[in-house]
Amino acid sequence: MDIQTLTSFFMWCTIINIGFLLFLALVYLLIPNLTYRLQSKFIPISRETFDIVFYSFIGVFKVLVLVFFAIPWIVLLIIG
């Protein structure tokens, strides 16, 4: 596997994951009540706890995308 293939792989991983992150953020911003109602059918949880869990998930997901996809892509661009 050459450096161009790895660079392309990490670029697309970053784009897809950031797109998914934006989708989650938009869903939570535009239809938070529907999101809460759908999830509370599966797991009985209070609204305040749901808000904290969802916000924390988005934050952790963002950090993971940066660490495992965006930073390796930038490094490959620099050394390539």
Backbone as XML, in Angstrom:
<?xml version="1.0"?>
<chain id="A" units="angstrom">
  <residue number="1" name="MET">
    <atom name="N" x="0.851" y="-1.168" z="0.000"/>
    <atom name="CA" x="0.000" y="0.000" z="0.000"/>
    <atom name="C" x="0.903" y="1.238" z="0.000"/>
  </residue>
  <residue number="2" name="ASP">
    <atom name="N" x="0.660" y="2.125" z="-0.934"/>
    <atom name="CA" x="1.509" y="3.311" z="-1.030"/>
    <atom name="C" x="0.888" y="4.490" z="-0.285"/>
  </residue>
  <residue number="3" name="ILE">
    <atom name="N" x="1.645" y="5.570" z="-0.204"/>
    <atom name="CA" x="1.232" y="6.729" z="0.585"/>
    <atom name="C" x="0.023" y="7.434" z="-0.032"/>
  </residue>
  <residue number="4" name="GLN">
    <atom name="N" x="-0.110" y="7.392" z="-1.347"/>
    <atom name="CA" x="-1.261" y="8.013" z="-2.004"/>
    <atom name="C" x="-2.560" y="7.287" z="-1.649"/>
  </residue>
  <residue number="5" name="THR">
    <atom name="N" x="-2.504" y="5.977" z="-1.589"/>
    <atom name="CA" x="-3.684" y="5.196" z="-1.226"/>
    <atom name="C" x="-4.091" y="5.473" z="0.221"/>
  </residue>
  <residue number="6" name="LEU">
    <atom name="N" x="-3.111" y="5.521" z="1.106"/>
    <atom name="CA" x="-3.405" y="5.827" z="2.508"/>
    <atom name="C" x="-3.967" y="7.235" z="2.662"/>
  </residue>
  <residue number="7" name="THR">
    <atom name="N" x="-3.391" y="8.180" z="1.935"/>
    <atom name="CA" x="-3.888" y="9.552" z="2.003"/>
    <atom name="C" x="-5.329" y="9.627" z="1.534"/>
  </residue>
  <residue number="8" name="SER">
    <atom name="N" x="-5.626" y="8.963" z="0.445"/>
    <atom name="CA" x="-6.991" y="8.941" z="-0.071"/>
    <atom name="C" x="-7.946" y="8.252" z="0.905"/>
  </residue>
  <residue number="9" name="PHE">
    <atom name="N" x="-7.501" y="7.150" z="1.498"/>
    <atom name="CA" x="-8.324" y="6.433" z="2.471"/>
    <atom name="C" x="-8.678" y="7.328" z="3.660"/>
  </residue>
  <residue number="10" name="PHE">
    <atom name="N" x="-7.671" y="7.973" z="4.244"/>
    <atom name="CA" x="-7.933" y="8.824" z="5.410"/>
    <atom name="C" x="-8.733" y="10.066" z="5.046"/>
  </residue>
  <residue number="11" name="MET">
    <atom name="N" x="-8.562" y="10.565" z="3.821"/>
    <atom name="CA" x="-9.357" y="11.711" z="3.391"/>
    <atom name="C" x="-10.838" y="11.337" z="3.352"/>
  </residue>
  <residue number="12" name="TRP">
    <atom name="N" x="-11.164" y="10.200" z="2.724"/>
    <atom name="CA" x="-12.563" y="9.800" z="2.627"/>
    <atom name="C" x="-13.144" y="9.406" z="3.976"/>
  </residue>
  <residue number="13" name="CYS">
    <atom name="N" x="-12.338" y="8.783" z="4.819"/>
    <atom name="CA" x="-12.809" y="8.471" z="6.177"/>
    <atom name="C" x="-13.152" y="9.752" z="6.935"/>
  </residue>
  <residue number="14" name="THR">
    <atom name="N" x="-12.309" y="10.753" z="6.802"/>
    <atom name="CA" x="-12.549" y="12.030" z="7.473"/>
    <atom name="C" x="-13.807" y="12.696" z="6.940"/>
  </residue>
  <residue number="15" name="ILE">
    <atom name="N" x="-13.965" y="12.725" z="5.634"/>
    <atom name="CA" x="-15.138" y="13.362" z="5.028"/>
    <atom name="C" x="-16.430" y="12.657" z="5.447"/>
  </residue>
  <residue number="16" name="ILE">
    <atom name="N" x="-16.440" y="11.346" z="5.399"/>
    <atom name="CA" x="-17.650" y="10.589" z="5.756"/>
    <atom name="C" x="-17.979" y="10.760" z="7.237"/>
  </residue>
  <residue number="17" name="ASN">
    <atom name="N" x="-16.972" y="10.688" z="8.094"/>
    <atom name="CA" x="-17.234" y="10.818" z="9.526"/>
    <atom name="C" x="-17.645" y="12.232" z="9.915"/>
  </residue>
  <residue number="18" name="ILE">
    <atom name="N" x="-17.073" y="13.243" z="9.298"/>
    <atom name="CA" x="-17.493" y="14.613" z="9.589"/>
    <atom name="C" x="-18.911" y="14.841" z="9.066"/>
  </residue>
  <residue number="19" name="GLY">
    <atom name="N" x="-19.241" y="14.247" z="7.927"/>
    <atom name="CA" x="-20.611" y="14.321" z="7.431"/>
    <atom name="C" x="-21.600" y="13.688" z="8.396"/>
  </residue>
  <residue number="20" name="PHE">
    <atom name="N" x="-21.233" y="12.537" z="8.941"/>
    <atom name="CA" x="-22.093" y="11.878" z="9.921"/>
    <atom name="C" x="-22.215" y="12.722" z="11.195"/>
  </residue>
  <residue number="21" name="LEU">
    <atom name="N" x="-21.120" y="13.328" z="11.615"/>
    <atom name="CA" x="-21.133" y="14.199" z="12.787"/>
    <atom name="C" x="-22.047" y="15.403" z="12.561"/>
  </residue>
  <residue number="22" name="LEU">
    <atom name="N" x="-21.963" y="16.013" z="11.391"/>
    <atom name="CA" x="-22.846" y="17.129" z="11.075"/>
    <atom name="C" x="-24.309" y="16.693" z="11.015"/>
  </residue>
  <residue number="23" name="PHE">
    <atom name="N" x="-24.550" y="15.509" z="10.473"/>
    <atom name="CA" x="-25.913" y="14.975" z="10.426"/>
    <atom name="C" x="-26.480" y="14.808" z="11.836"/>
  </residue>
  <residue number="24" name="LEU">
    <atom name="N" x="-25.687" y="14.215" z="12.739"/>
    <atom name="CA" x="-26.147" y="14.046" z="14.119"/>
    <atom name="C" x="-26.423" y="15.384" z="14.787"/>
  </residue>
  <residue number="25" name="ALA">
    <atom name="N" x="-25.542" y="16.342" z="14.572"/>
    <atom name="CA" x="-25.729" y="17.662" z="15.174"/>
    <atom name="C" x="-26.993" y="18.332" z="14.626"/>
  </residue>
  <residue number="26" name="LEU">
    <atom name="N" x="-27.218" y="18.235" z="13.330"/>
    <atom name="CA" x="-28.412" y="18.833" z="12.741"/>
    <atom name="C" x="-29.684" y="18.154" z="13.220"/>
  </residue>
  <residue number="27" name="VAL">
    <atom name="N" x="-29.658" y="16.848" z="13.316"/>
    <atom name="CA" x="-30.826" y="16.128" z="13.827"/>
    <atom name="C" x="-31.138" y="16.591" z="15.247"/>
  </residue>
  <residue number="28" name="TYR">
    <atom name="N" x="-30.105" y="16.730" z="16.057"/>
    <atom name="CA" x="-30.332" y="17.137" z="17.439"/>
    <atom name="C" x="-30.777" y="18.593" z="17.531"/>
  </residue>
  <residue number="29" name="LEU">
    <atom name="N" x="-30.284" y="19.438" z="16.638"/>
    <atom name="CA" x="-30.682" y="20.847" z="16.676"/>
    <atom name="C" x="-32.074" y="21.075" z="16.095"/>
  </residue>
  <residue number="30" name="LEU">
    <atom name="N" x="-32.423" y="20.339" z="15.037"/>
    <atom name="CA" x="-33.680" y="20.596" z="14.347"/>
    <atom name="C" x="-34.867" y="19.832" z="14.934"/>
  </residue>
  <residue number="31" name="ILE">
    <atom name="N" x="-34.645" y="18.598" z="15.368"/>
    <atom name="CA" x="-35.764" y="17.806" z="15.900"/>
    <atom name="C" x="-35.373" y="17.124" z="17.219"/>
  </residue>
  <residue number="32" name="PRO">
    <atom name="N" x="-35.053" y="17.901" z="18.238"/>
    <atom name="CA" x="-34.623" y="17.274" z="19.492"/>
    <atom name="C" x="-35.736" y="16.500" z="20.197"/>
  </residue>
  <residue number="33" name="ASN">
    <atom name="N" x="-36.964" y="16.978" z="20.105"/>
    <atom name="CA" x="-38.062" y="16.285" z="20.786"/>
    <atom name="C" x="-38.342" y="14.922" z="20.156"/>
  </residue>
  <residue number="34" name="LEU">
    <atom name="N" x="-38.307" y="14.855" z="18.829"/>
    <atom name="CA" x="-38.513" y="13.585" z="18.152"/>
    <atom name="C" x="-37.385" y="12.610" z="18.480"/>
  </residue>
  <residue number="35" name="THR">
    <atom name="N" x="-36.165" y="13.119" z="18.501"/>
    <atom name="CA" x="-35.024" y="12.280" z="18.848"/>
    <atom name="C" x="-35.183" y="11.718" z="20.258"/>
  </residue>
  <residue number="36" name="TYR">
    <atom name="N" x="-35.576" y="12.561" z="21.181"/>
    <atom name="CA" x="-35.766" y="12.107" z="22.570"/>
    <atom name="C" x="-36.891" y="11.087" z="22.665"/>
  </residue>
  <residue number="37" name="ARG">
    <atom name="N" x="-38.010" y="11.351" z="22.003"/>
    <atom name="CA" x="-39.146" y="10.415" z="22.069"/>
    <atom name="C" x="-38.794" y="9.051" z="21.497"/>
  </residue>
  <residue number="38" name="LEU">
    <atom name="N" x="-38.074" y="9.041" z="20.371"/>
    <atom name="CA" x="-37.694" y="7.762" z="19.769"/>
    <atom name="C" x="-36.754" y="6.975" z="20.681"/>
  </residue>
  <residue number="39" name="GLN">
    <atom name="N" x="-35.784" y="7.646" z="21.266"/>
    <atom name="CA" x="-34.827" y="6.947" z="22.107"/>
    <atom name="C" x="-35.424" y="6.545" z="23.453"/>
  </residue>
  <residue number="40" name="SER">
    <atom name="N" x="-36.326" y="7.358" z="23.977"/>
    <atom name="CA" x="-36.900" y="7.029" z="25.284"/>
    <atom name="C" x="-37.852" y="5.829" z="25.206"/>
  </residue>
  <residue number="41" name="LYS">
    <atom name="N" x="-38.265" y="5.445" z="24.007"/>
    <atom name="CA" x="-39.072" y="4.230" z="23.879"/>
    <atom name="C" x="-38.228" y="2.985" z="24.143"/>
  </residue>
  <residue number="42" name="PHE">
    <atom name="N" x="-36.944" y="3.055" z="23.800"/>
    <atom name="CA" x="-36.054" y="1.913" z="23.988"/>
    <atom name="C" x="-35.404" y="1.912" z="25.366"/>
  </residue>
  <residue number="43" name="ILE">
    <atom name="N" x="-35.015" y="3.091" z="25.834"/>
    <atom name="CA" x="-34.325" y="3.215" z="27.116"/>
    <atom name="C" x="-35.035" y="4.298" z="27.919"/>
  </residue>
  <residue number="44" name="PRO">
    <atom name="N" x="-35.637" y="3.942" z="29.041"/>
    <atom name="CA" x="-36.292" y="4.974" z="29.855"/>
    <atom name="C" x="-35.243" y="5.897" z="30.483"/>
  </residue>
  <residue number="45" name="ILE">
    <atom name="N" x="-35.250" y="7.144" z="30.059"/>
    <atom name="CA" x="-34.241" y="8.100" z="30.487"/>
    <atom name="C" x="-34.887" y="9.482" z="30.577"/>
  </residue>
  <residue number="46" name="SER">
    <atom name="N" x="-34.441" y="10.286" z="31.512"/>
    <atom name="CA" x="-34.997" y="11.624" z="31.636"/>
    <atom name="C" x="-34.447" y="12.521" z="30.521"/>
  </residue>
  <residue number="47" name="ARG">
    <atom name="N" x="-35.148" y="13.610" z="30.265"/>
    <atom name="CA" x="-34.740" y="14.522" z="29.187"/>
    <atom name="C" x="-33.382" y="15.160" z="29.483"/>
  </residue>
  <residue number="48" name="GLU">
    <atom name="N" x="-33.142" y="15.544" z="30.725"/>
    <atom name="CA" x="-31.873" y="16.165" z="31.087"/>
    <atom name="C" x="-30.704" y="15.198" z="30.884"/>
  </residue>
  <residue number="49" name="THR">
    <atom name="N" x="-30.901" y="13.950" z="31.289"/>
    <atom name="CA" x="-29.857" y="12.939" z="31.113"/>
    <atom name="C" x="-29.632" y="12.662" z="29.639"/>
  </residue>
  <residue number="50" name="PHE">
    <atom name="N" x="-30.697" y="12.612" z="28.862"/>
    <atom name="CA" x="-30.574" y="12.388" z="27.422"/>
    <atom name="C" x="-29.765" y="13.498" z="26.769"/>
  </residue>
  <residue number="51" name="ASP">
    <atom name="N" x="-30.043" y="14.746" z="27.143"/>
    <atom name="CA" x="-29.294" y="15.873" z="26.588"/>
    <atom name="C" x="-27.808" y="15.760" z="26.899"/>
  </residue>
  <residue number="52" name="ILE">
    <atom name="N" x="-27.477" y="15.398" z="28.125"/>
    <atom name="CA" x="-26.075" y="15.261" z="28.524"/>
    <atom name="C" x="-25.413" y="14.122" z="27.763"/>
  </residue>
  <residue number="53" name="VAL">
    <atom name="N" x="-26.092" y="12.981" z="27.667"/>
    <atom name="CA" x="-25.525" y="11.823" z="26.976"/>
    <atom name="C" x="-25.319" y="12.126" z="25.494"/>
  </residue>
  <residue number="54" name="PHE">
    <atom name="N" x="-26.290" y="12.747" z="24.853"/>
    <atom name="CA" x="-26.180" y="13.033" z="23.422"/>
    <atom name="C" x="-25.076" y="14.047" z="23.154"/>
  </residue>
  <residue number="55" name="TYR">
    <atom name="N" x="-25.022" y="15.093" z="23.955"/>
    <atom name="CA" x="-23.979" y="16.109" z="23.804"/>
    <atom name="C" x="-22.600" y="15.499" z="24.045"/>
  </residue>
  <residue number="56" name="SER">
    <atom name="N" x="-22.491" y="14.642" z="25.048"/>
    <atom name="CA" x="-21.217" y="13.964" z="25.323"/>
    <atom name="C" x="-20.825" y="13.047" z="24.179"/>
  </residue>
  <residue number="57" name="PHE">
    <atom name="N" x="-21.784" y="12.325" z="23.614"/>
    <atom name="CA" x="-21.499" y="11.443" z="22.491"/>
    <atom name="C" x="-20.960" y="12.228" z="21.300"/>
  </residue>
  <residue number="58" name="ILE">
    <atom name="N" x="-21.587" y="13.352" z="20.988"/>
    <atom name="CA" x="-21.117" y="14.168" z="19.876"/>
    <atom name="C" x="-19.698" y="14.669" z="20.143"/>
  </residue>
  <residue number="59" name="GLY">
    <atom name="N" x="-19.414" y="15.076" z="21.370"/>
    <atom name="CA" x="-18.071" y="15.545" z="21.706"/>
    <atom name="C" x="-17.021" y="14.452" z="21.604"/>
  </residue>
  <residue number="60" name="VAL">
    <atom name="N" x="-17.315" y="13.284" z="22.135"/>
    <atom name="CA" x="-16.367" y="12.161" z="22.070"/>
    <atom name="C" x="-16.169" y="11.717" z="20.633"/>
  </residue>
  <residue number="61" name="PHE">
    <atom name="N" x="-17.249" y="11.663" z="19.853"/>
    <atom name="CA" x="-17.154" y="11.270" z="18.454"/>
    <atom name="C" x="-16.279" y="12.253" z="17.679"/>
  </residue>
  <residue number="62" name="LYS">
    <atom name="N" x="-16.442" y="13.543" z="17.973"/>
    <atom name="CA" x="-15.636" y="14.555" z="17.303"/>
    <atom name="C" x="-14.153" y="14.376" z="17.604"/>
  </residue>
  <residue number="63" name="VAL">
    <atom name="N" x="-13.820" y="14.132" z="18.845"/>
    <atom name="CA" x="-12.423" y="13.920" z="19.227"/>
    <atom name="C" x="-11.867" y="12.669" z="18.553"/>
  </residue>
  <residue number="64" name="LEU">
    <atom name="N" x="-12.637" y="11.597" z="18.528"/>
    <atom name="CA" x="-12.184" y="10.359" z="17.898"/>
    <atom name="C" x="-11.957" y="10.528" z="16.394"/>
  </residue>
  <residue number="65" name="VAL">
    <atom name="N" x="-12.836" y="11.266" z="15.733"/>
    <atom name="CA" x="-12.658" y="11.522" z="14.304"/>
    <atom name="C" x="-11.385" y="12.329" z="14.073"/>
  </residue>
  <residue number="66" name="LEU">
    <atom name="N" x="-11.152" y="13.320" z="14.899"/>
    <atom name="CA" x="-9.935" y="14.123" z="14.751"/>
    <atom name="C" x="-8.680" y="13.289" z="14.977"/>
  </residue>
  <residue number="67" name="VAL">
    <atom name="N" x="-8.678" y="12.507" z="16.032"/>
    <atom name="CA" x="-7.471" y="11.752" z="16.397"/>
    <atom name="C" x="-7.191" y="10.617" z="15.421"/>
  </residue>
  <residue number="68" name="PHE">
    <atom name="N" x="-8.221" y="9.880" z="15.023"/>
    <atom name="CA" x="-7.996" y="8.678" z="14.232"/>
    <atom name="C" x="-8.116" y="8.865" z="12.722"/>
  </residue>
  <residue number="69" name="PHE">
    <atom name="N" x="-8.678" y="9.983" z="12.262"/>
    <atom name="CA" x="-8.838" y="10.160" z="10.823"/>
    <atom name="C" x="-8.256" y="11.471" z="10.308"/>
  </residue>
  <residue number="70" name="ALA">
    <atom name="N" x="-8.636" y="12.591" z="10.907"/>
    <atom name="CA" x="-8.210" y="13.891" z="10.376"/>
    <atom name="C" x="-6.717" y="14.125" z="10.568"/>
  </residue>
  <residue number="71" name="ILE">
    <atom name="N" x="-6.205" y="13.866" z="11.750"/>
    <atom name="CA" x="-4.777" y="14.096" z="12.001"/>
    <atom name="C" x="-3.903" y="13.168" z="11.174"/>
  </residue>
  <residue number="72" name="PRO">
    <atom name="N" x="-4.182" y="11.869" z="11.069"/>
    <atom name="CA" x="-3.369" y="11.036" z="10.166"/>
    <atom name="C" x="-3.429" y="11.505" z="8.711"/>
  </residue>
  <residue number="73" name="TRP">
    <atom name="N" x="-4.586" y="11.980" z="8.269"/>
    <atom name="CA" x="-4.697" y="12.490" z="6.907"/>
    <atom name="C" x="-3.814" y="13.719" z="6.706"/>
  </residue>
  <residue number="74" name="ILE">
    <atom name="N" x="-3.832" y="14.625" z="7.665"/>
    <atom name="CA" x="-3.003" y="15.834" z="7.571"/>
    <atom name="C" x="-1.523" y="15.455" z="7.593"/>
  </residue>
  <residue number="75" name="VAL">
    <atom name="N" x="-1.169" y="14.522" z="8.445"/>
    <atom name="CA" x="0.241" y="14.080" z="8.508"/>
    <atom name="C" x="0.665" y="13.457" z="7.173"/>
  </residue>
  <residue number="76" name="LEU">
    <atom name="N" x="-0.195" y="12.635" z="6.598"/>
    <atom name="CA" x="0.130" y="12.040" z="5.298"/>
    <atom name="C" x="0.240" y="13.087" z="4.198"/>
  </residue>
  <residue number="77" name="LEU">
    <atom name="N" x="-0.571" y="14.120" z="4.275"/>
    <atom name="CA" x="-0.448" y="15.211" z="3.313"/>
    <atom name="C" x="0.883" y="15.932" z="3.467"/>
  </residue>
  <residue number="78" name="ILE">
    <atom name="N" x="1.324" y="16.122" z="4.703"/>
    <atom name="CA" x="2.585" y="16.822" z="4.956"/>
    <atom name="C" x="3.778" y="15.993" z="4.479"/>
  </residue>
  <residue number="79" name="ILE">
    <atom name="N" x="3.778" y="14.705" z="4.809"/>
    <atom name="CA" x="4.952" y="13.895" z="4.434"/>
    <atom name="C" x="4.905" y="13.412" z="2.995"/>
  </residue>
  <residue number="80" name="GLY">
    <atom name="N" x="3.716" y="13.500" z="2.363"/>
    <atom name="CA" x="3.578" y="13.026" z="0.992"/>
    <atom name="C" x="4.067" y="14.048" z="0.049"/>
  </residue>
</chain>
